[in-house]
Amino acid sequence: QVQLVESGGGLVQPGGSLTLSCAASGNSFSIGAMGWYRQAPGKERELVATISSAGPSKYADSAKGRFTISRDNAKNTVYLQMNSLKPEDTAVYYCNGDFYKNYVRFVHWGQGTQVTVSS
């Protein structure tokens, strides 16, 4: 079965940087678009960035110019490089992806990794 595992979260000071990783594991599947979402306490989960299988990416307005999403298809891993972090970036960050088996689409989510931006 498919599993997504996020890593790289932690505590960082405002203005600092952090890189998150999300590795997909499993057999007999292909991966389409992948994305990063976040959820702060008391708020709904929101999109941060997405990246297609070929590379084109999209960002939420709050992430543009500061965050960069990338992927390594050979490693089945998606990354989120976060720069100039702000306290409002504090949230649990989740990755997801579109997975395909025999052209049937499945959406999977990771368990999340905590990012805390505080001085």
JOZIKA-V542571 format. One record per pair of residues at least 12 apart in sequence whose C-alpha atoms are under 7 Angstrom apart, sorted by the first residue. I is the first residue (numbers start at 1). J is the second residue. D is the distance in Angstrom with one decimal. If there is no record, write none. Layout:
# JOZIKA-V542571
I_J_D ; I_J_D
This chain:
# JOZIKA-V542571
1_26_5.3 ; 1_27_6.9 ; 2_24_6.9 ; 2_25_5.7 ; 2_26_4.6 ; 3_24_5.6 ; 3_25_5.3 ; 3_26_6.4 ; 4_22_6.3 ; 4_23_5.6 ; 4_24_4.5 ; 4_25_6.6 ; 4_109_6.4 ; 4_110_4.6 ; 5_22_5.3 ; 5_23_5.4 ; 5_24_6.6 ; 5_110_5.5 ; 5_111_6.8 ; 6_20_7.0 ; 6_21_5.5 ; 6_22_4.3 ; 6_23_6.6 ; 6_95_6.9 ; 6_110_6.4 ; 6_112_6.0 ; 6_113_6.0 ; 7_20_5.8 ; 7_21_5.2 ; 7_22_6.4 ; 7_113_6.2 ; 8_20_4.6 ; 8_21_6.1 ; 9_113_5.3 ; 9_114_5.2 ; 9_115_4.9 ; 10_114_6.1 ; 10_115_5.0 ; 10_116_6.1 ; 11_115_6.2 ; 11_116_4.8 ; 11_117_5.9 ; 12_116_6.3 ; 12_117_5.0 ; 12_118_6.3 ; 13_117_5.4 ; 13_118_5.0 ; 13_119_5.0 ; 14_84_6.9 ; 14_85_5.3 ; 14_86_5.1 ; 14_87_6.3 ; 14_117_5.7 ; 14_118_6.0 ; 14_119_6.4 ; 15_83_7.0 ; 15_84_4.1 ; 15_85_4.8 ; 15_86_6.4 ; 16_83_6.2 ; 16_84_5.5 ; 16_85_5.5 ; 17_82_5.4 ; 17_83_4.4 ; 17_84_6.2 ; 17_85_6.2 ; 18_81_6.1 ; 18_82_5.2 ; 18_83_6.7 ; 19_79_6.9 ; 19_80_5.5 ; 19_81_4.3 ; 19_82_5.9 ; 20_79_5.5 ; 20_80_5.0 ; 20_81_6.4 ; 21_77_6.8 ; 21_78_5.9 ; 21_79_4.6 ; 21_80_6.6 ; 22_77_5.4 ; 22_78_5.2 ; 22_79_6.3 ; 22_95_6.4 ; 23_76_5.9 ; 23_77_4.3 ; 23_78_6.6 ; 24_76_5.4 ; 24_77_6.1 ; 28_101_6.7 ; 29_99_6.4 ; 29_100_5.5 ; 29_101_5.1 ; 30_99_5.7 ; 30_100_5.2 ; 30_101_6.8 ; 31_97_6.8 ; 31_98_5.7 ; 31_99_4.6 ; 31_100_6.3 ; 32_52_6.3 ; 32_53_5.0 ; 32_97_6.7 ; 32_98_5.0 ; 32_99_6.1 ; 33_50_7.0 ; 33_51_5.6 ; 33_52_4.1 ; 33_53_5.3 ; 33_97_5.8 ; 33_98_5.6 ; 34_50_5.7 ; 34_51_5.5 ; 34_52_6.4 ; 34_96_5.6 ; 34_97_4.1 ; 34_98_6.4 ; 35_49_5.6 ; 35_50_4.0 ; 35_51_6.1 ; 35_95_5.5 ; 35_96_5.4 ; 35_97_6.3 ; 36_48_5.4 ; 36_49_5.3 ; 36_50_6.3 ; 36_93_6.8 ; 36_94_5.7 ; 36_95_4.5 ; 36_96_6.5 ; 37_93_5.7 ; 37_94_5.1 ; 37_95_6.1 ; 38_91_5.8 ; 38_92_5.4 ; 38_93_4.2 ; 38_94_5.8 ; 39_91_5.2 ; 39_92_5.3 ; 39_93_6.6 ; 40_90_6.6 ; 40_91_4.3 ; 40_92_6.4 ; 47_60_6.5 ; 48_60_5.2 ; 48_63_6.4 ; 49_69_6.5 ; 51_69_6.8 ; 51_70_7.0 ; 66_82_6.1 ; 66_83_5.1 ; 66_84_6.2 ; 67_80_6.7 ; 67_81_5.5 ; 67_82_4.5 ; 67_83_6.0 ; 68_80_5.7 ; 68_81_5.0 ; 68_82_6.6 ; 69_81_6.4 ; 85_117_6.7 ; 86_117_6.1 ; 87_117_4.7 ; 87_118_5.8 ; 89_117_6.6 ; 90_115_5.4 ; 90_116_4.6 ; 90_117_5.4 ; 91_114_6.1 ; 91_115_5.5 ; 91_116_6.6 ; 92_112_5.8 ; 92_113_5.4 ; 92_114_4.4 ; 92_115_6.0 ; 93_112_5.2 ; 93_113_5.3 ; 93_114_6.2 ; 93_115_6.9 ; 94_109_6.9 ; 94_110_5.8 ; 94_111_6.6 ; 94_112_4.4 ; 94_113_6.6 ; 95_109_5.9 ; 95_110_5.5 ; 96_108_5.5 ; 96_109_4.4 ; 96_110_6.2 ; 97_109_6.9
